[in-house]
Amino acid sequence: MKQYLKYYASIYVIFLIAIVVMGTMYINDLPNVMHEKIGGFPVVAKDTAKDSTTVAADLPIVKGTLSPPVDVMKYLNPTPDLVDKGKSIFTMNCVSCHGDQGKGDGVAGVSLNPKPRNFQDLAGWTNGPSITMMYKTLQEGITNRGMASYANLPPEDRLDIIAYIRTLIPGYPPITQVQLDSIDVLYSLTKGVKQPNQIPVKLATEKILQQSAGPDAKIVNMIKAVNTGKTDTGAVLLKNITNDLTKAFTVLAKDTTWSNNEAALVRIFANDPVQNGFRARASYMLSPQQLNVLHAYLRKLFSLQQ
C-alpha cells in the first residue's frame, strides 16, 4: 500500500510542475496571444508607430545634371527593345500604385481616393491618353488627383514608360510627328534638358529670408491688398491657406516658376509649407476650381506690382 502511495505522490508532484511550466509559458507568450482573435473579433494592440505625417520631409542636396539629347522621332514606331525598357522602368516606378497590368490595382493604391489610373481603360482621363498629354502628366503630375510628378526621371525614361503603357491595350490615339515636334519644342528634348542644382527647401528659404532684411514695398502693398479684399474670392482663399503672408509672398517673389502653371504653385505649397508661410495642408485644402481662382488672383496681384 505504501508503495502505491509513493507512486501517486510522484505523479502529483510531476503534475504540479507541468502546470507551473505551462503557466509560465502562457504568460511569456501573452503579448503574442493578444494579437490573436478572441471570440471572432481581433484584439488590436496599442499602436506605437510614429505619426509620419508630422515629419517634414525635405529635398536632398543634388548636383545639377544635363540629360542627354533625345531622338523623339524614334517613338513614332517604338521597337520591342524600347518597349521592354519602358516596361522595366514602369515596374520600378509605377507598379506599386498602377499594378502589374496597369489596371490601377497596385498595393499602394488600395487606400488612395481617387484610385490610380487604369491604363486599360481610355475613358475619363484628366489630361487625356495622347502622347503629348501623357508626357505632360509625367512632367507636371496631377496634384489634385494624387499623381506625383516624375520630372526626376530622364525625359527618355518617361517616353519609354509611355511607349510601354500604350501596348497594354489597342485603341490609344496614334502618335504623329506633329505631336512629337510639339513635345520637343515645349521641353527642348533634342537639345538635352538641364537639371539645376538642388538644395533643401528649408535651406533655400532661409537664404531667401536672410537676403531680405524686411519686406519690400511691393510685398507690403500686396499684403495690404489681400487684407482689404475681404470680398475677393482669391484673397479669401489665400488667407485660408497661409499663416504668414510676408513669408509666402517673399517665397513666391523669389521663385516665379509658380506663375507658369497651377502644378508649380502647388509644389511650393507642398515643399515645407510652414517654413514658406503656408498652412501644413495647403496643397490639399483647395478644389481644382479654387486652385484655378487662386492662381489667377496671385498672377494678377504680382502683375500689378511690376
SULVEN-V713997 format. One line per field, one symbol per residue. ss: DSSP state (a for helix, b for strand, c for the rest). psi: psi as a letter, one per 30 degrees, with the letter a starting at -180 (. if undefined). burial: # if it has 16 or more other C-alpha atoms within 10 Angstrom, else .. Layout:
# SULVEN-V713997
ss->???
psi->???
burial->???
This chain:
# SULVEN-V713997
ss->caaaaaaaaaaaaaaaaaaaaaaaaaaacaaaacccbbccbbcccccccccaaacccccccbccbbbccccaaaaccccaaaaaaaaaaaaaacaaaaccccccccaaacccccccccccccccccccccaaaaaaaaaacbaaacbcccccccaaaaaaaaaaacccccccccccaaaaaaaaaaacccccbbbccbccaaaaaaaaaaacccccaaaaaaaaaaaaccccaaaaaaaaabccaaaaaaaaaacaaaaccaaaaaaaaacccccccbcccaaacccaaaaaaaaaaaaaaaaccc
psi->eeeeeeeeeeeeeeeeeeeeeeeeeeefgeeeefflkkgfkkkjlkjgkkjfffkjklklkkklljklkkiffffeikleeeeeeeeeeeeeffeeeflegggghleffegkjlllkjfgjgkgkeflgleeeeeeeeefliegggjlkhffkkeeeeeeeeeeeffellfkkkkleeeeeeeeeegheffkkkjlkklkeeeeeeeeeefjflkleeeeeeeeeeffhffkeeeeeeefglfjeeeeeeeeeejgfffeleeeeeeeefjieefggllegefffkleeeeeeeeeeeeeeeffg.
burial->..................................................................#..#.##.#......##.###.###..######..#####..#.....#######.......################..#.###..#############.....#......###.##...###.##.......##..#..##........##..##..#.......##.###.###.########.....##..###################.##..#....#.###.##..##....
